[in-house]
Amino acid sequence: MQFKDYYEVLGVPRDATAEAIKKAYRGLARKHHPDVSKAPDAEARMKEVNEAYAVLSDAERRAAFDQLLARGARAGQDFQPPPGWDSGFEFSGSGFSDAEAAGYSDFFAELFGRMGGAHARPGHRAGGAEFRARGEDHHAAIQLDIEDAFRGARRQVTLRAPQVDAQGRVTLAERTLDVQIPKGVREGQMIRLAGQGSPGFGGGPAGDLFLEVRFNPHGRFAVRGRDLAVELPVAPWEAALGAAVPVAMPDGRTLNVRVPAGAQSGGSLRVRGQGLPGDPPGDLELTLRVVLPGAASPRAKELYETMARELAFDPRARAGA
Amino acid sequence: MREHDLLVAALLDDDGLALEDFSRACAVEAEWVASRVREGLLPVAGDAPEAWRFTSVHVRRARAMRRIERDFDAAPELAALVADLIEEIEALRARLR
């Protein structure tokens, strides 16, 4: 286990006042907060910052931690807490909840996990009191394709979670779950897998696992809630005269969509019930884009010249350009 | 081996979560949830807590509110306001995709 210097994590000197520690923490929280930052490691950084703050903002834990530094412990060094290192300190134990502490590092769990009762990991429990608790719920994200919403999907999900072995050591264990995703899932929806969270303590039931659905970007379709949006290219005569136009759907079907006569580029059509499946299903939103044929051949050129001569059309007349 | 069993997933929004399960999923106390529902910061249908059913949207919102309250020492009203803004930005970003 590596020693962590919580002062370095927050970027404050060892003799920083409580006010300075709070200020440094607030600054880092604004920078790394996963609800604000788009950096891929924001969540991990925020966890580290929270952990450092949980120690340095608490006078008891800070004093105990300072004592380790005074004994020469340094960041990055291999570290085992000396026996009885925390004797002489009293820990009142509040300040972080079970669920928060569970997200902190092994280093934190080893040092502070045993202090203050209910949040202790099973291997670190002081005394031998009966202790029975339900395991924590876990959250993770799952990436799906839009096609999966139509058909349902089978996905393997690999999760890393801390586990406590028979000696009370905390290790990260990897496990793979084979999950059948029902059809009709939408972006942002959560899937609940009962009993797949943390194991319970002392015979308590296991927690649940929640998977939040995210869709991979699709080459053609965009998802808006239950609705699917797609651009529909049409020829000028299809737009002007009206036509039944085929639209290839993500599930392999082809829909024939009626484009009304007089449609314009940028206009939109809505096909009820042809978005993502569900109860009720979403709609399909089509944005028309009129694509002009080139005038490279003499015949095409002639047709354009005929239109120019005979249609008396000024596209800028209405726009006032 | 449970690792190799095929798990059939349930969509949370089919039935929604009752108060106790919801609180646990968000790692907060039931009273934390109840007070925010009463203050209108976490809108859910129904008057009696037994009737409340929470969905994916609630889980995401409550977890964000809890993080913001804790990490910024923010009042619940402020955390809810930030959650409103985050939801709006996400909706606008989704329209751009």
Interface residues (C-beta under 8 A of the other chain):
Chain A: R26 A29 R30 H33 P34 D35 M46 N50 S97 D98 A99 E100 R134 E136 D137 H139 R154 R175 T176 L177 D178 V179 Q180 I181 P182 G184 V185 E187 G188 Q189 M190 I191 R192 L193 A194 Q196 G207 D208 F210 L211 E212 P217 A222 V223 R224
Chain B: E3 H4 D5 L6 L7 V8 A9 A10 L11 L12 D13 D21 R24 A25 A27 S56 V57 V59 R60 R63 A64 R67 I68 R70 D71 F72 D73 V82 I86 A94 R95 R97
